[in-house]
Amino acid sequence: MAFFIGRDREARRAYGFDEVALVPSAITINPEDCDTSAKIGGISLKFPIIASAMDGVVNVKFAIEMSRLGGLAVLNSEGIQTRYEDPEKILQGIVNSNPDEATSLLQKVYKEPIKEDLLAQRIKQIKKGGGKAAISAIPKRAERFAEIALKSGADFFVIQSTVTSAKHESSNYASVDFTKICKKLSKNVPVIIGNCVTYGAALSLMEAGADGILVGIGPGAACTSRGVLGVGVPQVTATVDCAAARDFYMKKSGKYVSMITDGGMVTSGDICKAFASGADAVMIGSGLAKSVEAPGRGYHWGMAMPDRYLPRGTRVKVGTTATLKEILLGPANVDDGTQNLVGALKVAMGTLGAHNLKEMQLVEIIIAPDIKSEGKVYQKAQKLGMGK
């Protein structure tokens, strides 16, 4: 439904995670019987959680551990891991910098050229360690880095920018041919493309050959794109719209393309709402940056923060709260929904009567902006649980 926001100007109402709630069904299921497995481009994951390609979240060791547990981690092919032979000293400098100098320091750190041999080396290190190797690249480097990914044995290739469209116009350079890249890789390496938030954009990227679509512009904890550019769509509406495009494309072509809600999920409840909105998987950053294994040592920064012309991100302190296993699979030692994410998803699925993720996509959603505050006076006053 559209509303008039002024004379002859309509705007559609969109919804985020805090504005909706999920409604239990007439049946319940033992959470242990709920199946959280997912498949992207023919490759199976034990659970549908992907670590975002951010330098404060993913390095080689983290990617290996994430795979061992059953998920997937994406390595930033243009980050510190591919610019420096020994990135640990660089990471320590970023962590120790004060807030006022963090942006300028990152701009300086990311001026170091990307080394293609290091990119190939990191992929091989992840594979040697028994992990699934996924790397991301911005569109302008995608064609070249796709070749390296293919030769080095990568399992996934992610093409990612703040806003990605299948049709890009420029008077200064040739646009990226997504169809060409997908044809070259998709038989052996699934291609995930993002980010987008609309039905039309998602559909055009699927028609270009994508095996997965990243949904979300600006909702991440460390991202400032919404403040700097004023663009974005709340994640529930964005996921619903892109999932509708997926279902239409499936009927039209017979190919199922996974929708991956990327960013904006603070708690396990948000993750559950993403699947109810139509997601096939979720990509999270800050929630996993809290793990002992994360290279950011309790800090997390936006991918566009080092941009030399228009930084769109900030460095946030998330702290180190638990091991990666505890955050993903439990047991949880906090009561705020930031640990045992897979366990919480299973309990929610059982409560909602969903045997698997496809059934989870069909549960009833209601508009409920007071859902997080109703009856929580004491929690809010004491800053406990949902009142933090």
Secondary structure per residue as TSV (DSSP state, phi and psi in degrees):
chain	resnum	aa	ss	phi	psi
A	1	M	-	360.0	134.8
A	2	A	E	-101.6	151.1
A	3	F	E	-123.6	150.5
A	4	F	E	-81.7	124.6
A	5	I	E	-102.2	-1.2
A	6	G	E	177.6	-177.0
A	7	R	T	-61.3	118.4
A	8	D	T	58.6	21.6
A	9	R	E	-123.8	115.2
A	10	E	E	-99.9	152.9
A	11	A	E	-142.8	139.7
A	12	R	E	-87.7	139.0
A	13	R	-	-76.1	132.4
A	14	A	-	-124.1	156.7
A	15	Y	-	-127.3	142.9
A	16	G	-	-107.8	-179.5
A	17	F	G	-61.2	-37.4
A	18	D	G	-72.7	-8.8
A	19	E	G	-101.6	-3.1
A	20	V	E	-129.4	164.7
A	21	A	E	-142.9	160.5
A	22	L	E	-103.9	140.4
A	23	V	E	-103.3	124.8
A	24	P	-	-59.7	149.6
A	25	S	-	-93.8	-174.9
A	26	A	S	-75.8	-15.6
A	27	I	-	-123.5	156.6
A	28	T	-	-126.2	157.4
A	29	I	-	-130.0	144.6
A	30	N	-	-59.3	121.7
A	31	P	G	-52.9	-30.5
A	32	E	G	-66.5	-19.7
A	33	D	G	-92.9	-0.4
A	34	C	-	-87.3	133.4
A	35	D	B	-98.7	115.1
A	36	T	-	-102.0	10.7
A	37	S	-	-68.5	153.5
A	38	A	E	-139.7	162.2
A	39	K	E	-138.1	130.4
A	40	I	E	-126.7	116.8
A	41	G	T	58.4	31.8
A	42	G	T	89.2	-5.6
A	43	I	E	-102.6	128.6
A	44	S	E	-90.8	146.0
A	45	L	E	-125.2	143.1
A	46	K	S	-66.7	-35.0
A	47	F	S	-140.8	154.3
A	48	P	-	-91.5	44.7
A	49	I	E	-116.4	128.1
A	50	I	E	-119.1	132.1
A	51	A	E	-82.4	130.2
A	52	S	-	-70.4	153.7
A	53	A	S	-79.1	69.3
A	54	M	-	-123.6	141.7
A	55	D	T	-66.4	-22.3
A	56	G	T	-82.7	-4.7
A	57	V	T	-114.2	-49.2
A	58	V	-	-118.4	127.0
A	59	N	-	-130.6	-171.2
A	60	V	H	-60.7	-49.0
A	61	K	H	-62.0	-40.9
A	62	F	H	-64.0	-43.9
A	63	A	H	-60.9	-40.1
A	64	I	H	-65.5	-44.1
A	65	E	H	-67.6	-39.6
A	66	M	H	-61.4	-41.8
A	67	S	H	-66.0	-41.7
A	68	R	H	-60.5	-37.0
A	69	L	H	-75.8	-25.0
A	70	G	T	126.5	-0.4
A	71	G	-	-106.4	-152.1
A	72	L	E	-145.8	141.4
A	73	A	E	-124.7	138.9
A	74	V	E	-105.2	126.4
A	75	L	E	-90.8	134.5
A	76	N	E	-74.8	111.0
A	77	S	T	-71.7	-9.2
A	78	E	T	-118.8	21.8
A	79	G	S	-103.2	-162.0
A	80	I	H	-63.8	-33.1
A	81	Q	H	-64.8	-24.2
A	82	T	H	-108.8	1.7
A	83	R	H	-104.4	-23.0
A	84	Y	-	-130.2	133.9
A	85	E	S	-61.1	-42.9
A	86	D	S	-121.4	93.1
A	87	P	T	-78.0	-9.4
A	88	E	H	-62.3	-41.2
A	89	K	H	-65.0	-40.2
A	90	I	H	-63.7	-44.7
A	91	L	H	-62.3	-40.2
A	92	Q	H	-63.0	-39.3
A	93	G	H	-63.6	-39.7
A	94	I	H	-65.5	-43.2
A	95	V	H	-64.5	-38.3
A	96	N	H	-82.6	-11.6
A	97	S	S	-70.5	150.2
A	98	N	-	-81.1	160.0
A	99	P	H	-55.6	-34.7
A	100	D	H	-69.2	-26.1
A	101	E	H	-107.1	-2.4
A	102	A	H	-60.9	-44.9
A	103	T	H	-64.8	-47.3
A	104	S	H	-66.0	-34.4
A	105	L	H	-65.0	-44.6
A	106	L	H	-63.7	-39.0
A	107	Q	H	-59.9	-38.7
A	108	K	H	-70.3	-44.2
A	109	V	H	-61.3	-39.8
A	110	Y	T	-84.5	4.4
A	111	K	T	-77.3	-20.8
A	112	E	S	-60.1	130.4
A	113	P	-	-61.6	147.6
A	114	I	-	-72.8	136.1
A	115	K	-	-108.1	113.5
A	116	E	H	-62.5	-33.3
A	117	D	H	-67.0	-31.5
A	118	L	H	-70.0	-37.3
A	119	L	H	-60.6	-47.6
A	120	A	H	-61.7	-39.5
A	121	Q	H	-64.1	-43.1
A	122	R	H	-63.7	-41.1
A	123	I	H	-60.6	-46.8
A	124	K	H	-65.3	-34.3
A	125	Q	H	-65.9	-41.2
A	126	I	H	-63.6	-45.0
A	127	K	H	-64.3	-40.8
A	128	K	H	-63.5	-32.6
A	129	G	T	-81.6	2.2
A	130	G	T	88.4	13.1
A	131	G	-	-98.3	163.4
A	132	K	-	-83.0	128.2
A	133	A	-	-98.4	116.7
A	134	A	E	-124.6	132.3
A	135	I	E	-128.4	153.3
A	136	S	E	-119.5	151.3
A	137	A	E	-145.1	151.1
A	138	I	-	-75.4	158.5
A	139	P	H	-52.9	-40.8
A	140	K	H	-68.8	-19.6
A	141	R	H	-105.8	0.7
A	142	A	H	-61.1	-44.4
A	143	E	H	-64.0	-43.8
A	144	R	H	-68.3	-45.7
A	145	F	H	-71.4	-24.3
A	146	A	H	-63.0	-38.7
A	147	E	H	-63.3	-42.6
A	148	I	H	-65.1	-41.6
A	149	A	H	-60.4	-43.8
A	150	L	H	-65.4	-45.9
A	151	K	H	-68.7	-30.0
A	152	S	H	-90.0	-5.3
A	153	G	T	90.6	24.7
A	154	A	-	-63.1	150.8
A	155	D	S	-94.4	-30.4
A	156	F	E	-137.7	148.7
A	157	F	E	-127.5	125.3
A	158	V	E	-113.9	125.7
A	159	I	E	-105.7	117.7
A	160	Q	E	-141.0	135.0
A	161	S	-	-149.4	172.5
A	162	T	S	-53.5	-49.8
A	163	V	S	-133.2	122.9
A	164	T	-	-119.0	132.9
A	165	S	-	-130.9	151.1
A	166	A	S	-71.2	-24.3
A	167	K	S	-117.4	112.0
A	168	H	-	-124.7	130.9
A	169	E	-	-108.6	137.8
A	170	S	-	-156.1	141.5
A	171	S	S	-91.6	-4.5
A	172	N	S	-106.2	-22.7
A	173	Y	S	-154.4	161.8
A	174	A	-	-76.7	141.7
A	175	S	-	-74.8	157.8
A	176	V	-	-74.7	134.6
A	177	D	-	-93.6	89.6
A	178	F	H	-62.2	-36.5
A	179	T	H	-61.0	-42.5
A	180	K	H	-63.0	-44.4
A	181	I	H	-65.8	-43.6
A	182	C	H	-63.8	-39.6
A	183	K	H	-64.7	-36.4
A	184	K	H	-70.8	-35.5
A	185	L	H	-102.3	-37.9
A	186	S	T	-59.3	-25.1
A	187	K	T	-66.5	-30.2
A	188	N	T	-115.0	-32.7
A	189	V	S	-130.9	112.5
A	190	P	-	-59.4	140.6
A	191	V	E	-110.0	125.6
A	192	I	E	-110.0	130.9
A	193	I	E	-124.9	141.8
A	194	G	E	-172.7	172.1
A	195	N	E	-113.7	155.2
A	196	C	E	-146.8	169.4
A	197	V	-	-141.9	7.3
A	198	T	S	-125.4	158.1
A	199	Y	H	-56.1	-50.5
A	200	G	H	-64.4	-43.0
A	201	A	H	-66.0	-43.0
A	202	A	H	-62.8	-43.4
A	203	L	H	-62.7	-41.6
A	204	S	H	-67.3	-34.6
A	205	L	H	-71.1	-34.9
A	206	M	H	-65.8	-41.3
A	207	E	H	-65.8	-23.2
A	208	A	T	-77.2	-13.6
A	209	G	T	116.1	8.3
A	210	A	-	-63.9	145.2
A	211	D	S	-95.7	-17.5
A	212	G	E	-150.9	151.2
A	213	I	E	-125.5	130.3
A	214	L	E	-88.3	127.3
A	215	V	E	-112.8	119.1
A	216	G	-	145.1	128.3
A	217	I	S	-129.4	108.6
A	218	G	S	86.9	4.3
A	219	P	-	-85.8	-10.0
A	220	G	S	-62.6	152.2
A	221	A	T	-60.7	-32.9
A	222	A	T	-102.3	1.4
A	223	C	-	-90.1	139.5
A	224	T	-	-120.2	18.4
A	225	S	H	-58.7	-37.4
A	226	R	H	-66.2	-34.0
A	227	G	H	-78.9	-39.0
A	228	V	H	-77.9	-42.5
A	229	L	H	-104.8	-20.1
A	230	G	-	74.7	17.9
A	231	V	-	-109.1	155.2
A	232	G	-	142.8	160.7
A	233	V	-	-134.8	132.0
A	234	P	-	-51.9	147.1
A	235	Q	H	-68.1	-31.8
A	236	V	H	-64.7	-49.7
A	237	T	H	-64.6	-42.7
A	238	A	H	-60.2	-43.3
A	239	T	H	-66.8	-43.8
A	240	V	H	-59.0	-45.5
A	241	D	H	-65.4	-44.4
A	242	C	H	-70.5	-33.8
A	243	A	H	-65.6	-34.6
A	244	A	H	-64.4	-37.9
A	245	A	H	-65.4	-38.7
A	246	R	H	-60.5	-46.4
A	247	D	H	-66.2	-38.3
A	248	F	H	-64.6	-42.9
A	249	Y	H	-66.3	-35.3
A	250	M	H	-62.6	-44.5
A	251	K	H	-65.8	-35.0
A	252	K	H	-76.8	-40.6
A	253	S	H	-113.9	-21.7
A	254	G	S	85.6	-0.4
A	255	K	-	-102.5	129.8
A	256	Y	-	-96.6	122.5
A	257	V	-	-110.7	126.1
A	258	S	E	-74.7	134.3
A	259	M	E	-96.1	126.2
A	260	I	E	-118.1	106.1
A	261	T	E	-71.0	122.9
A	262	D	E	-117.3	104.7
A	263	G	S	96.6	161.4
A	264	G	-	87.7	-2.2
A	265	M	-	-97.6	112.3
A	266	V	-	-94.0	-36.6
A	267	T	S	-125.1	171.7
A	268	S	H	-62.9	-29.9
A	269	G	H	-63.0	-38.3
A	270	D	H	-63.1	-40.7
A	271	I	H	-61.3	-43.5
A	272	C	H	-60.7	-40.6
A	273	K	H	-67.2	-32.4
A	274	A	H	-62.9	-43.5
A	275	F	H	-68.3	-38.0
A	276	A	H	-64.5	-26.3
A	277	S	T	-80.8	-9.5
A	278	G	T	122.7	2.5
A	279	A	-	-68.7	148.6
A	280	D	S	-99.9	-19.9
A	281	A	E	-160.0	165.9
A	282	V	E	-127.9	149.0
A	283	M	E	-116.4	124.6
A	284	I	E	-129.6	151.7
A	285	G	S	-120.9	-66.1
A	286	S	H	-60.6	-35.7
A	287	G	H	-62.3	-33.2
A	288	L	H	-92.1	-18.8
A	289	A	H	-66.1	-15.5
A	290	K	T	-79.4	-6.9
A	291	S	B	-77.0	155.0
A	292	V	T	-59.8	-33.6
A	293	E	T	-79.4	-14.7
A	294	A	-	-66.9	135.2
A	295	P	T	-69.0	-15.6
A	296	G	T	-79.3	-1.8
A	297	R	T	52.7	44.0
A	298	G	T	89.8	4.1
A	299	Y	E	-118.7	156.6
A	300	H	E	-148.7	133.4
A	301	W	E	-138.0	151.5
A	302	G	-	-69.1	148.3
A	303	M	T	-63.9	-30.6
A	304	A	B	-94.3	6.3
A	305	M	T	-63.2	-37.1
A	306	P	T	-80.1	1.3
A	307	D	-	-52.0	130.3
A	308	R	S	-75.8	-19.5
A	309	Y	S	-105.2	-43.4
A	310	L	S	-144.9	80.8
A	311	P	-	-58.8	134.6
A	312	R	B	-132.6	73.7
A	313	G	-	173.2	168.8
A	314	T	-	-146.4	163.1
A	315	R	E	-95.1	124.3
A	316	V	E	-118.9	147.1
A	317	K	E	-94.1	118.6
A	318	V	-	-106.3	-15.3
A	319	G	-	80.1	166.0
A	320	T	-	-111.2	116.5
A	321	T	-	-114.1	-24.6
A	322	A	B	-169.1	173.6
A	323	T	-	-74.5	162.3
A	324	L	H	-60.9	-39.2
A	325	K	H	-61.4	-42.0
A	326	E	H	-67.0	-38.6
A	327	I	H	-66.4	-38.6
A	328	L	H	-87.6	-46.0
A	329	L	H	-118.6	-5.3
A	330	G	-	81.8	-175.0
A	331	P	-	-73.2	147.8
A	332	A	-	-77.7	142.5
A	333	N	S	-115.6	11.5
A	334	V	S	-131.9	164.1
A	335	D	S	-111.7	19.9
A	336	D	S	-106.4	8.9
A	337	G	S	80.4	19.8
A	338	T	-	-104.8	0.6
A	339	Q	S	-132.8	159.5
A	340	N	-	54.5	53.7
A	341	L	H	-63.3	-39.5
A	342	V	H	-69.9	-39.8
A	343	G	H	-62.0	-41.3
A	344	A	H	-65.0	-40.0
A	345	L	H	-61.2	-43.1
A	346	K	H	-63.7	-41.8
A	347	V	H	-64.2	-42.5
A	348	A	H	-62.3	-43.9
A	349	M	H	-60.4	-42.4
A	350	G	H	-63.6	-42.1
A	351	T	H	-64.7	-33.9
A	352	L	H	-91.7	-2.1
A	353	G	T	75.1	30.5
A	354	A	-	-106.3	116.6
A	355	H	S	-73.1	-29.8
A	356	N	B	-148.0	-179.8
A	357	L	H	-67.9	-31.9
A	358	K	H	-64.1	-39.4
A	359	E	H	-71.4	-31.7
A	360	M	H	-62.4	-31.9
A	361	Q	T	-69.0	-10.6
A	362	L	T	-107.7	1.4
A	363	V	S	-69.8	160.5
A	364	E	E	-76.4	135.4
A	365	I	E	-118.0	136.9
A	366	I	E	-120.9	154.7
A	367	I	E	-80.8	119.7
A	368	A	-	-148.8	74.2
A	369	P	T	-64.9	-17.2
A	370	D	T	-97.8	8.1
A	371	I	T	-60.7	-31.2
A	372	K	T	-88.9	-12.0
A	373	S	T	-112.0	-18.7
A	374	E	T	-60.0	119.2
A	375	G	T	75.1	9.6
A	376	K	-	-107.4	33.6
A	377	V	H	-60.0	-46.9
A	378	Y	H	-68.3	-40.3
A	379	Q	H	-60.6	-42.7
A	380	K	H	-67.4	-42.8
A	381	A	H	-64.2	-36.6
A	382	Q	H	-97.1	-0.4
A	383	K	T	55.7	49.4
A	384	L	-	-119.9	157.6
A	385	G	G	50.6	-118.8
A	386	M	G	-80.0	-1.8
A	387	G	G	-95.9	5.8
A	388	K	-	-72.3	360.0
